[in-house]
Amino acid sequence: MNRLIEIIESSPEIEELLKHCPYSVLKKFQVKEYARGRFKLEQGTIYSEVYIIVQGKIDIFILSDSGRKITLDIYGPGNIIGEHELLQEIPFSSSVQSLSDVVLLKLSRESFLEWMELDRGFARNLTESLCKQVYHLSKRIESYSLFSTKRQVVAVLSSLSKSDVIERKTLLKRISSTPRSVDRVLKELKDLELIEMDNGVIKLRNPNLLIELGSKE
């Protein structure tokens, strides 16, 4: 319990999430720590717990028929993993793997349902969050199905702030196209001085022009 209190006091995202959580639920949280790549949940498997991310980043992905890994989202502190599958007691619709060392809060299905029942504010926020996830996922699937490689690349890069960077290998996981096609687009963007690339790390140079280019695709 002392470790959980430390986490709440040091993490604004977790403090906000748990601020009205009843003590009967709080005392049932387990703090879990995993090294990079060691935390995994498999698509198609039913799990009886949810996890809240305290520290680190987690890849949410699916595998195509050819075995290619396609990233649907990257979760960070405050995100919950497995809530909609747990509520319906259905298999995971995607796979999960830690991209860094992570600290997680683990909670059983029974305790999670108790939390929702006793904390109406949390239940409302969870519903809003699930709606946003569905919208975000539908837009991502739309881009995979309909958008050109160039539009997909521009969309991912446009979601970054000017101070952010993204690795080429991370970008490839979020684009439903071949590495060669993605590299062709990256070269074009670099030649237009919209991005910088150094040892596989991509940084924006002109976000406004990049967004303008994407709107014309």
MDAnalysis code that builds the backbone (N, CA, C; Angstrom):
import MDAnalysis as mda
import numpy as np

u = mda.Universe.empty(651, n_residues=217, atom_resindex=np.repeat(np.arange(217), 3), trajectory=True)
u.add_TopologyAttr("name", ["N", "CA", "C"] * 217)
u.add_TopologyAttr("resid", np.arange(1, 218))
u.add_TopologyAttr("resname", ["MET", "ASN", "ARG", "LEU", "ILE", "GLU", "ILE", "ILE", "GLU", "SER", "SER", "PRO", "GLU", "ILE", "GLU", "GLU", "LEU", "LEU", "LYS", "HIS", "CYS", "PRO", "TYR", "SER", "VAL", "LEU", "LYS", "LYS", "PHE", "GLN", "VAL", "LYS", "GLU", "TYR", "ALA", "ARG", "GLY", "ARG", "PHE", "LYS", "LEU", "GLU", "GLN", "GLY", "THR", "ILE", "TYR", "SER", "GLU", "VAL", "TYR", "ILE", "ILE", "VAL", "GLN", "GLY", "LYS", "ILE", "ASP", "ILE", "PHE", "ILE", "LEU", "SER", "ASP", "SER", "GLY", "ARG", "LYS", "ILE", "THR", "LEU", "ASP", "ILE", "TYR", "GLY", "PRO", "GLY", "ASN", "ILE", "ILE", "GLY", "GLU", "HIS", "GLU", "LEU", "LEU", "GLN", "GLU", "ILE", "PRO", "PHE", "SER", "SER", "SER", "VAL", "GLN", "SER", "LEU", "SER", "ASP", "VAL", "VAL", "LEU", "LEU", "LYS", "LEU", "SER", "ARG", "GLU", "SER", "PHE", "LEU", "GLU", "TRP", "MET", "GLU", "LEU", "ASP", "ARG", "GLY", "PHE", "ALA", "ARG", "ASN", "LEU", "THR", "GLU", "SER", "LEU", "CYS", "LYS", "GLN", "VAL", "TYR", "HIS", "LEU", "SER", "LYS", "ARG", "ILE", "GLU", "SER", "TYR", "SER", "LEU", "PHE", "SER", "THR", "LYS", "ARG", "GLN", "VAL", "VAL", "ALA", "VAL", "LEU", "SER", "SER", "LEU", "SER", "LYS", "SER", "ASP", "VAL", "ILE", "GLU", "ARG", "LYS", "THR", "LEU", "LEU", "LYS", "ARG", "ILE", "SER", "SER", "THR", "PRO", "ARG", "SER", "VAL", "ASP", "ARG", "VAL", "LEU", "LYS", "GLU", "LEU", "LYS", "ASP", "LEU", "GLU", "LEU", "ILE", "GLU", "MET", "ASP", "ASN", "GLY", "VAL", "ILE", "LYS", "LEU", "ARG", "ASN", "PRO", "ASN", "LEU", "LEU", "ILE", "GLU", "LEU", "GLY", "SER", "LYS", "GLU"])
u.atoms.positions = np.array([
    [0.831, -1.209, 0.000],
    [0.000, 0.000, 0.000],
    [0.865, 1.259, 0.000],
    [2.005, 1.209, 0.699],
    [2.905, 2.364, 0.726],
    [3.422, 2.700, -0.665],
    [3.721, 1.649, -1.448],
    [4.205, 1.861, -2.815],
    [3.119, 2.523, -3.656],
    [1.884, 2.102, -3.490],
    [0.774, 2.695, -4.237],
    [0.597, 4.163, -3.867],
    [0.712, 4.479, -2.598],
    [0.594, 5.878, -2.151],
    [1.699, 6.726, -2.776],
    [2.912, 6.191, -2.841],
    [4.035, 6.906, -3.472],
    [3.725, 7.188, -4.941],
    [3.157, 6.186, -5.615],
    [2.826, 6.334, -7.033],
    [1.764, 7.422, -7.225],
    [0.731, 7.385, -6.412],
    [-0.349, 8.376, -6.521],
    [0.189, 9.783, -6.291],
    [1.053, 9.938, -5.296],
    [1.576, 11.262, -4.946],
    [2.564, 11.796, -5.978],
    [3.190, 10.904, -6.741],
    [4.228, 11.339, -7.691],
    [3.749, 11.374, -9.140],
    [2.544, 10.873, -9.406],
    [2.064, 10.800, -10.784],
    [0.723, 11.518, -10.922],
    [0.678, 12.682, -11.592],
    [-0.583, 13.424, -11.769],
    [-1.657, 12.607, -12.478],
    [-1.248, 11.792, -13.494],
    [-2.222, 10.994, -14.236],
    [-2.894, 9.961, -13.338],
    [-2.092, 9.306, -12.497],
    [-2.645, 8.274, -11.621],
    [-3.456, 8.911, -10.487],
    [-2.987, 10.033, -9.978],
    [-3.724, 10.724, -8.927],
    [-5.116, 11.128, -9.414],
    [-5.190, 11.637, -10.638],
    [-6.478, 12.042, -11.207],
    [-7.391, 10.832, -11.394],
    [-6.811, 9.735, -11.859],
    [-7.594, 8.530, -12.132],
    [-8.150, 7.903, -10.858],
    [-7.358, 7.934, -9.796],
    [-7.722, 7.226, -8.569],
    [-8.267, 8.137, -7.462],
    [-8.492, 9.400, -7.758],
    [-8.810, 10.352, -6.683],
    [-10.092, 10.019, -5.945],
    [-11.052, 9.333, -6.599],
    [-12.293, 8.964, -5.921],
    [-12.449, 7.444, -5.802],
    [-11.354, 6.732, -6.055],
    [-11.409, 5.270, -5.975],
    [-11.603, 4.850, -4.512],
    [-12.606, 4.014, -4.212],
    [-12.847, 3.607, -2.817],
    [-11.686, 2.788, -2.261],
    [-11.498, 2.904, -0.964],
    [-10.385, 2.210, -0.309],
    [-10.488, 0.702, -0.492],
    [-11.710, 0.165, -0.520],
    [-11.892, -1.277, -0.684],
    [-11.300, -1.783, -1.996],
    [-11.212, -0.890, -2.999],
    [-10.597, -1.230, -4.284],
    [-9.110, -0.887, -4.267],
    [-8.782, 0.281, -3.732],
    [-7.383, 0.712, -3.704],
    [-6.462, -0.337, -3.098],
    [-6.906, -0.961, -2.025],
    [-6.040, -1.910, -1.318],
    [-5.831, -3.208, -2.095],
    [-6.577, -3.377, -3.187],
    [-6.444, -4.587, -3.988],
    [-5.533, -4.408, -5.207],
    [-5.089, -3.173, -5.454],
    [-4.150, -2.951, -6.556],
    [-2.811, -3.625, -6.256],
    [-2.218, -4.208, -7.297],
    [-0.876, -4.759, -7.196],
    [0.055, -3.938, -8.085],
    [1.200, -3.552, -7.563],
    [2.201, -2.822, -8.350],
    [3.116, -3.841, -9.029],
    [3.212, -3.750, -10.349],
    [4.024, -4.674, -11.131],
    [5.061, -3.896, -11.935],
    [6.266, -4.422, -12.009],
    [7.334, -3.794, -12.800],
    [7.897, -4.818, -13.781],
    [8.101, -4.360, -15.019],
    [8.619, -5.242, -16.067],
    [9.707, -4.502, -16.854],
    [10.694, -5.263, -17.288],
    [11.727, -4.705, -18.156],
    [11.174, -4.566, -19.574],
    [11.861, -3.824, -20.387],
    [11.459, -3.622, -21.780],
    [11.219, -4.965, -22.477],
    [10.054, -5.089, -23.107],
    [9.725, -6.289, -23.856],
    [9.206, -7.451, -23.036],
    [9.245, -7.336, -21.716],
    [8.884, -8.468, -20.859],
    [7.391, -8.533, -20.534],
    [6.702, -7.399, -20.642],
    [5.263, -7.407, -20.393],
    [4.545, -7.656, -21.712],
    [3.803, -8.783, -21.771],
    [3.138, -9.161, -23.008],
    [1.739, -9.701, -22.714],
    [0.792, -9.334, -23.553],
    [-0.548, -9.901, -23.557],
    [-0.870, -10.254, -25.000],
    [-1.434, -11.436, -25.230],
    [-1.585, -11.941, -26.580],
    [-2.988, -11.754, -27.134],
    [-3.053, -11.329, -28.391],
    [-4.314, -11.240, -29.119],
    [-4.994, -12.610, -29.127],
    [-6.307, -12.628, -28.875],
    [-7.043, -13.883, -28.894],
    [-7.123, -14.596, -27.562],
    [-6.464, -14.048, -26.535],
    [-6.466, -14.655, -25.201],
    [-7.381, -13.865, -24.267],
    [-8.084, -14.577, -23.400],
    [-8.928, -13.928, -22.399],
    [-8.136, -13.734, -21.111],
    [-8.140, -12.513, -20.583],
    [-7.452, -12.201, -19.333],
    [-8.472, -11.729, -18.300],
    [-8.156, -11.941, -17.038],
    [-9.104, -11.605, -15.969],
    [-8.637, -10.416, -15.144],
    [-7.717, -9.609, -15.698],
    [-7.233, -8.424, -14.998],
    [-7.142, -7.247, -15.970],
    [-7.120, -6.058, -15.401],
    [-6.791, -4.860, -16.163],
    [-5.489, -4.291, -15.619],
    [-4.832, -3.484, -16.434],
    [-3.574, -2.863, -16.031],
    [-3.648, -1.363, -16.299],
    [-3.143, -0.581, -15.365],
    [-3.022, 0.863, -15.544],
    [-1.542, 1.193, -15.654],
    [-1.169, 1.933, -16.682],
    [0.243, 2.273, -16.877],
    [0.625, 3.438, -15.975],
    [1.658, 3.236, -15.175],
    [2.191, 4.281, -14.295],
    [3.385, 4.951, -14.948],
    [4.303, 4.134, -15.469],
    [5.509, 4.641, -16.143],
    [5.790, 3.780, -17.357],
    [6.356, 4.405, -18.386],
    [6.780, 3.670, -19.567],
    [5.785, 3.732, -20.711],
    [6.129, 3.045, -21.798],
    [5.296, 3.023, -22.998],
    [5.020, 1.586, -23.408],
    [3.810, 1.375, -23.930],
    [3.381, 0.033, -24.318],
    [2.792, 0.068, -25.719],
    [3.229, -0.873, -26.552],
    [2.784, -0.989, -27.935],
    [1.496, -1.813, -27.992],
    [0.464, -1.258, -28.642],
    [-0.788, -1.973, -28.884],
    [-0.802, -2.308, -30.373],
    [-0.787, -3.600, -30.723],
    [-0.581, -3.954, -32.128],
    [-1.363, -5.209, -32.519],
    [-1.479, -5.405, -33.820],
    [-2.044, -6.623, -34.385],
    [-1.039, -7.191, -35.376],
    [-1.217, -8.449, -35.733],
    [-0.388, -9.092, -36.742],
    [-1.228, -9.338, -37.985],
    [-0.699, -8.957, -39.136],
    [-1.404, -9.202, -40.393],
    [-1.298, -10.679, -40.750],
    [-2.023, -11.082, -41.796],
    [-1.981, -12.478, -42.233],
    [-0.572, -12.909, -42.613],
    [0.225, -11.949, -43.064],
    [1.610, -12.258, -43.459],
    [2.566, -12.244, -42.272],
    [2.036, -11.924, -41.085],
    [2.880, -11.891, -39.890],
    [3.489, -10.537, -39.606],
    [3.111, -9.527, -40.408],
    [3.650, -8.179, -40.195],
    [2.973, -7.528, -38.998],
    [3.779, -6.895, -38.164],
    [3.276, -6.222, -36.971],
    [2.806, -4.816, -37.329],
    [1.541, -4.513, -36.991],
    [0.977, -3.194, -37.279],
    [0.563, -2.547, -35.958],
    [1.204, -1.447, -35.608],
    [0.898, -0.746, -34.364],
    [-0.392, 0.057, -34.503],
    [-1.317, -0.165, -33.562],
    [-2.566, 0.585, -33.538],
    [-2.454, 1.824, -32.666],
    [-1.650, 1.728, -31.603],
    [-1.495, 2.862, -30.689],
    [-0.304, 2.603, -29.780],
    [0.189, 3.666, -29.173],
    [1.221, 3.588, -28.145],
    [0.616, 4.162, -26.871],
    [0.535, 3.353, -25.826],
    [-0.045, 3.784, -24.558],
    [1.037, 4.262, -23.603],
    [0.657, 5.230, -22.751],
    [1.567, 5.760, -21.747],
    [0.871, 5.922, -20.416],
    [1.485, 6.639, -19.479],
    [0.931, 6.797, -18.126],
    [-0.530, 7.247, -18.114],
    [-1.332, 6.544, -17.306],
    [-2.743, 6.864, -17.192],
    [-3.640, 6.024, -18.072],
    [-3.078, 5.392, -19.125],
    [-3.882, 4.540, -19.988],
    [-4.185, 3.211, -19.301],
    [-5.367, 2.673, -19.590],
    [-5.795, 1.390, -19.046],
    [-5.742, 0.340, -20.156],
    [-5.253, -0.828, -19.830],
    [-5.139, -1.916, -20.799],
    [-6.122, -3.023, -20.441],
    [-6.970, -3.392, -21.403],
    [-7.829, -4.553, -21.247],
    [-9.197, -4.298, -20.668],
    [-9.599, -3.020, -20.555],
    [-10.864, -2.742, -19.883],
    [-12.077, -3.204, -20.678],
    [-12.109, -2.939, -22.004],
    [-13.325, -3.319, -22.731],
    [-13.425, -4.825, -22.930],
    [-12.279, -5.523, -23.076],
    [-12.320, -6.984, -23.150],
    [-12.765, -7.589, -21.822],
    [-12.289, -6.997, -20.727],
    [-12.642, -7.510, -19.406],
    [-14.138, -7.332, -19.130],
    [-14.681, -6.185, -19.513],
    [-16.095, -5.934, -19.258],
    [-16.984, -6.938, -19.985],
    [-16.549, -7.362, -21.167],
    [-17.351, -8.297, -21.952],
    [-16.882, -9.737, -21.812],
    [-15.789, -9.949, -21.104],
    [-15.177, -11.268, -20.944],
    [-14.918, -11.918, -22.302],
    [-14.254, -11.157, -23.168],
    [-13.929, -11.626, -24.513],
    [-12.411, -11.623, -24.707],
    [-11.905, -12.357, -25.716],
    [-10.461, -12.373, -25.975],
    [-9.949, -10.994, -26.385],
    [-8.673, -10.751, -26.128],
    [-8.050, -9.496, -26.529],
    [-8.114, -9.345, -28.039],
    [-8.495, -8.161, -28.502],
    [-8.592, -7.883, -29.933],
    [-7.245, -7.485, -30.526],
    [-6.266, -7.254, -29.679],
    [-4.923, -6.900, -30.139],
    [-3.905, -7.450, -29.144],
    [-2.649, -7.370, -29.512],
    [-1.581, -7.794, -28.615],
    [-0.931, -6.582, -27.962],
    [-0.196, -6.836, -26.892],
    [0.390, -5.775, -26.075],
    [1.813, -6.160, -25.723],
    [2.744, -5.207, -25.822],
    [4.121, -5.468, -25.389],
    [4.774, -4.167, -24.939],
    [5.523, -4.245, -23.862],
    [6.185, -3.052, -23.327],
    [7.321, -2.620, -24.240],
    [7.358, -1.326, -24.549],
    [8.414, -0.749, -25.390],
    [9.576, -0.235, -24.554],
    [9.369, -0.179, -23.238],
    [10.389, 0.317, -22.313],
    [10.189, -0.416, -20.987],
    [11.027, -0.118, -20.029],
    [10.733, -0.586, -18.672],
    [9.408, 0.049, -18.258],
    [8.541, -0.729, -17.611],
    [7.228, -0.201, -17.249],
    [6.885, -0.501, -15.789],
    [6.091, 0.392, -15.218],
    [5.476, 0.171, -13.910],
    [3.973, 0.181, -14.140],
    [3.292, -0.851, -13.652],
    [1.862, -1.017, -13.896],
    [1.117, -1.259, -12.595],
    [-0.158, -0.909, -12.592],
    [-1.065, -1.281, -11.516],
    [-1.996, -2.357, -12.050],
    [-2.036, -3.489, -11.368],
    [-2.851, -4.626, -11.801],
    [-4.067, -4.754, -10.890],
    [-5.248, -5.002, -11.516],
    [-6.474, -5.112, -10.740],
    [-7.344, -6.208, -11.335],
    [-7.931, -7.048, -10.480],
    [-8.776, -8.150, -10.947],
    [-10.087, -7.633, -11.519],
    [-10.745, -8.467, -12.305],
    [-12.033, -8.101, -12.902],
    [-13.059, -7.779, -11.815],
    [-13.114, -8.600, -10.794],
    [-14.074, -8.385, -9.718],
    [-13.892, -7.018, -9.068],
    [-12.643, -6.649, -8.800],
    [-12.369, -5.360, -8.158],
    [-12.619, -4.200, -9.113],
    [-12.322, -4.425, -10.401],
    [-12.559, -3.380, -11.401],
    [-14.047, -3.076, -11.508],
    [-14.877, -4.109, -11.519],
    [-16.330, -3.916, -11.574],
    [-16.839, -3.222, -10.312],
    [-16.245, -3.551, -9.175],
    [-16.609, -2.889, -7.924],
    [-16.280, -1.400, -7.990],
    [-15.129, -1.085, -8.549],
    [-14.700, 0.314, -8.715],
    [-15.719, 1.079, -9.561],
    [-16.116, 0.476, -10.682],
    [-17.085, 1.137, -11.553],
    [-18.423, 1.349, -10.847],
    [-18.808, 0.397, -10.039],
    [-20.091, 0.485, -9.341],
    [-20.080, 1.574, -8.271],
    [-18.958, 1.720, -7.571],
    [-18.889, 2.641, -6.444],
    [-18.424, 4.048, -6.838],
    [-17.725, 4.164, -7.946],
    [-17.167, 5.455, -8.375],
    [-17.808, 5.848, -9.704],
    [-18.928, 6.558, -9.632],
    [-19.670, 6.911, -10.835],
    [-18.889, 7.840, -11.763],
    [-18.070, 8.692, -11.168],
    [-17.250, 9.580, -11.986],
    [-16.273, 8.790, -12.832],
    [-15.657, 7.781, -12.234],
    [-14.736, 6.920, -12.985],
    [-15.473, 6.180, -14.097],
    [-16.664, 5.657, -13.785],
    [-17.440, 4.929, -14.787],
    [-17.771, 5.829, -15.982],
    [-18.125, 7.084, -15.702],
    [-18.439, 8.026, -16.780],
    [-17.199, 8.329, -17.617],
    [-16.085, 8.589, -16.952],
    [-14.847, 8.881, -17.670],
    [-14.378, 7.687, -18.492],
    [-14.584, 6.486, -17.950],
    [-14.193, 5.279, -18.671],
    [-15.015, 5.127, -19.944],
    [-16.300, 5.410, -19.866],
    [-17.160, 5.342, -21.047],
    [-16.700, 6.327, -22.114],
    [-16.372, 7.540, -21.700],
    [-15.881, 8.545, -22.646],
    [-14.572, 8.101, -23.272],
    [-13.700, 7.518, -22.453],
    [-12.410, 7.046, -22.951],
    [-12.580, 5.932, -23.976],
    [-13.487, 4.999, -23.710],
    [-13.738, 3.901, -24.640],
    [-14.296, 4.424, -25.963],
    [-15.163, 5.428, -25.894],
    [-15.700, 6.026, -27.122],
    [-14.587, 6.667, -27.952],
    [-13.679, 7.359, -27.275],
    [-12.555, 7.978, -27.974],
    [-11.668, 6.927, -28.615],
    [-11.455, 5.810, -27.905],
    [-10.629, 4.735, -28.450],
    [-11.242, 4.150, -29.714],
    [-12.558, 3.943, -29.686],
    [-13.243, 3.394, -30.855],
    [-13.108, 4.348, -32.042],
    [-13.285, 5.652, -31.780],
    [-13.155, 6.640, -32.855],
    [-11.727, 6.657, -33.405],
    [-10.759, 6.666, -32.492],
    [-9.358, 6.695, -32.903],
    [-9.020, 5.469, -33.736],
    [-9.488, 4.301, -33.294],
    [-9.196, 3.067, -34.012],
    [-9.859, 3.056, -35.377],
    [-11.097, 3.549, -35.465],
    [-11.787, 3.579, -36.756],
    [-11.060, 4.487, -37.746],
    [-10.531, 5.595, -37.260],
    [-9.763, 6.491, -38.135],
    [-8.463, 5.840, -38.577],
    [-7.831, 5.091, -37.668],
    [-6.591, 4.394, -38.012],
    [-6.855, 3.321, -39.072],
    [-7.941, 2.562, -38.898],
    [-8.279, 1.521, -39.866],
    [-8.619, 2.145, -41.213],
    [-9.301, 3.287, -41.172],
    [-9.624, 3.996, -42.413],
    [-8.360, 4.373, -43.165],
    [-7.363, 4.857, -42.426],
    [-6.113, 5.255, -43.079],
    [-5.399, 4.047, -43.661],
    [-5.431, 2.914, -42.956],
    [-4.799, 1.697, -43.463],
    [-5.480, 1.219, -44.735],
    [-6.808, 1.361, -44.790],
    [-7.586, 0.806, -45.895],
    [-7.611, 1.710, -47.120],
    [-7.671, 3.025, -46.893],
    [-7.958, 3.937, -47.988],
    [-6.829, 4.890, -48.343],
    [-5.982, 5.218, -47.392],
    [-5.021, 6.283, -47.623],
    [-3.763, 5.771, -48.317],
    [-3.167, 6.652, -49.107],
    [-1.890, 6.343, -49.736],
    [-0.795, 6.272, -48.677],
    [0.339, 5.688, -49.058],
    [1.481, 5.616, -48.146],
    [1.889, 7.012, -47.699],
    [1.909, 7.940, -48.638],
    [2.334, 9.301, -48.324],
    [1.395, 9.942, -47.316],
    [0.104, 9.756, -47.496],
    [-0.858, 10.363, -46.570],
    [-0.747, 9.730, -45.179],
    [-0.504, 8.425, -45.120],
    [-0.332, 7.757, -43.833],
    [0.900, 8.282, -43.104],
    [2.009, 8.406, -43.834],
    [3.252, 8.900, -43.237],
    [3.062, 10.322, -42.725],
    [2.467, 11.161, -43.533],
    [2.247, 12.552, -43.142],
    [1.328, 12.627, -41.924],
    [0.309, 11.774, -41.880],
    [-0.624, 11.782, -40.757],
    [0.086, 11.437, -39.453],
    [0.946, 10.421, -39.490],
    [1.677, 10.033, -38.273],
    [2.636, 11.135, -37.854],
    [3.378, 11.691, -38.809],
    [4.355, 12.727, -38.479],
    [3.666, 14.007, -38.009],
    [2.497, 14.300, -38.571],
    [1.782, 15.521, -38.191],
    [1.248, 15.454, -36.763],
    [1.140, 14.243, -36.218],
    [0.656, 14.102, -34.842],
    [1.743, 14.419, -33.818],
    [2.981, 14.585, -34.289],
    [4.089, 14.915, -33.396],
    [4.165, 16.422, -33.183],
    [4.719, 16.827, -32.056],
    [5.042, 18.246, -31.875],
    [6.417, 18.481, -32.485],
    [6.767, 19.749, -32.683],
    [8.027, 20.061, -33.355],
    [9.231, 19.559, -32.566],
    [9.086, 19.429, -31.250],
    [10.211, 18.987, -30.417],
    [10.298, 17.462, -30.310],
    [9.264, 16.762, -30.808],
    [9.257, 15.300, -30.723],
    [10.087, 14.678, -31.838],
    [10.470, 13.435, -31.628],
    [11.131, 12.650, -32.667],
    [10.462, 11.286, -32.725],
    [10.650, 10.592, -33.838],
    [10.128, 9.230, -33.976],
    [11.159, 8.410, -34.746],
    [11.378, 7.197, -34.331],
    [12.317, 6.326, -35.031],
    [11.652, 5.743, -36.277],
    [12.458, 5.541, -37.309],
    [11.942, 4.971, -38.560],
    [11.257, 3.634, -38.301],
    [11.862, 2.786, -37.455],
    [11.286, 1.460, -37.207],
    [9.921, 1.573, -36.521],
    [9.747, 2.606, -35.704],
    [8.441, 2.836, -35.067],
    [7.428, 3.310, -36.094],
    [7.854, 4.198, -36.973],
    [6.973, 4.699, -38.033],
    [6.499, 3.556, -38.928],
    [7.399, 2.649, -39.285],
    [7.044, 1.537, -40.166],
    [5.935, 0.679, -39.578],
    [5.927, 0.536, -38.254],
    [4.907, -0.284, -37.600],
    [3.520, 0.344, -37.682],
    [3.488, 1.637, -37.952],
    [2.202, 2.349, -37.960],
    [1.696, 2.638, -39.373],
    [2.396, 2.088, -40.383],
    [2.030, 2.331, -41.773],
    [1.756, 1.004, -42.462],
    [0.620, 0.904, -43.142],
    [0.285, -0.329, -43.863],
    [0.835, -0.265, -45.284],
    [2.154, -0.278, -45.384],
    [2.811, -0.253, -46.679],
    [4.202, -0.858, -46.517],
    [4.898, -1.019, -47.613],
    [6.224, -1.630, -47.561],
    [7.268, -0.620, -47.070],
    [8.350, -1.103, -46.441],
    [9.419, -0.192, -46.024],
    [9.973, 0.632, -47.180],
    [10.056, 0.033, -48.366],
    [10.591, 0.760, -49.519],
    [9.703, 1.949, -49.866],
    [8.374, 1.744, -49.823],
    [7.449, 2.844, -50.135],
    [7.538, 3.949, -49.090],
    [7.655, 3.538, -47.815],
    [7.770, 4.527, -46.737],
    [9.066, 5.318, -46.897],
    [10.161, 4.638, -47.200],
    [11.454, 5.317, -47.361],
    [11.417, 6.296, -48.531],
    [10.676, 5.951, -49.564],
    [10.538, 6.852, -50.707],
    [9.839, 8.146, -50.286],
    [8.803, 8.014, -49.459],
    [8.085, 9.192, -48.976],
    [8.986, 10.010, -48.048],
    [9.717, 9.344, -47.169],
    [10.605, 10.053, -46.244],
    [11.669, 10.842, -46.993],
    [12.190, 10.254, -48.050],
    [13.195, 10.972, -48.863],
    [12.583, 12.216, -49.488],
    [11.349, 12.073, -49.976],
    [10.671, 13.233, -50.571],
    [10.478, 14.336, -49.536],
    [10.039, 13.960, -48.337],
    [9.813, 14.947, -47.287],
    [11.119, 15.601, -46.843],
    [12.181, 14.805, -46.833],
    [13.490, 15.357, -46.472],
    [13.975, 16.331, -47.542],
    [13.797, 15.966, -48.821],
    [14.212, 16.843, -49.923],
    [13.432, 18.152, -49.904],
    [12.194, 18.097, -49.421],
    [11.371, 19.305, -49.315],
    [11.679, 20.097, -48.044],
    [12.626, 19.588, -47.260],
    [13.055, 20.204, -45.997],
    [11.910, 20.297, -44.984],
    [11.033, 19.291, -45.012],
    [9.937, 19.225, -44.046],
    [10.325, 18.404, -42.813],
    [11.291, 17.501, -42.999],
    [11.772, 16.677, -41.894],
    [13.292, 16.593, -41.937],
    [13.868, 16.165, -40.822],
    [15.281, 15.824, -40.745],
    [15.388, 14.353, -40.380],
    [16.422, 13.680, -40.879],
    [16.661, 12.281, -40.534],
    [18.118, 12.086, -40.175],
    [18.339, 11.416, -39.045],
    [19.701, 11.153, -38.611],
    [19.749, 9.786, -37.929],
    [20.420, 8.848, -38.566],
    [20.549, 7.489, -38.024],
    [19.200, 6.868, -37.687],
    [18.239, 7.059, -38.591],
    [16.940, 6.440, -38.412],
    [16.001, 7.193, -37.499],
    [16.404, 8.367, -37.015],
    [15.551, 9.182, -36.141],
    [15.007, 10.363, -36.958],
    [13.699, 10.536, -36.925],
    [13.026, 11.548, -37.738],
    [12.546, 12.689, -36.847],
    [12.814, 13.913, -37.273],
    [12.381, 15.104, -36.548],
    [11.744, 16.077, -37.527],
    [10.699, 16.755, -37.081],
    [10.010, 17.714, -37.942],
    [10.812, 18.999, -38.087],
    [10.764, 19.572, -39.294],
    [11.372, 20.883, -39.519],
    [10.299, 21.945, -39.747],
    [9.246, 21.561, -40.452],
    [8.190, 22.523, -40.755],
    [6.824, 21.844, -40.625],
    [6.300, 21.736, -39.397],
    [5.026, 21.037, -39.167],
    [3.859, 21.629, -39.960],
    [3.796, 22.938, -40.084],
    [2.662, 23.570, -40.765],
    [2.604, 23.188, -42.245],
    [3.763, 23.217, -42.909],
    [3.794, 22.825, -44.316],
    [3.519, 21.334, -44.477],
    [3.950, 20.542, -43.496],
    [3.705, 19.103, -43.537],
    [2.204, 18.823, -43.476],
    [1.499, 19.494, -42.584],
    [0.048, 19.341, -42.460],
    [-0.644, 19.802, -43.740],
    [-0.158, 20.898, -44.301],
    [-0.733, 21.419, -45.550],
    [-0.559, 20.411, -46.683],
    [0.610, 19.777, -46.719],
    [0.861, 18.760, -47.735],
    [-0.087, 17.578, -47.570],
    [-0.321, 17.171, -46.312],
    [-1.201, 16.039, -46.055],
    [-2.634, 16.306, -46.481],
    [-3.071, 17.545, -46.346],
    [-4.453, 17.897, -46.708],
    [-4.677, 17.836, -48.217],
    [-3.592, 17.867, -48.980],
    [-3.713, 17.828, -50.445],
    [-3.648, 16.419, -50.994],
    [-3.314, 15.460, -50.140],
    [-3.173, 14.076, -50.599],
    [-4.542, 13.415, -50.791],
])
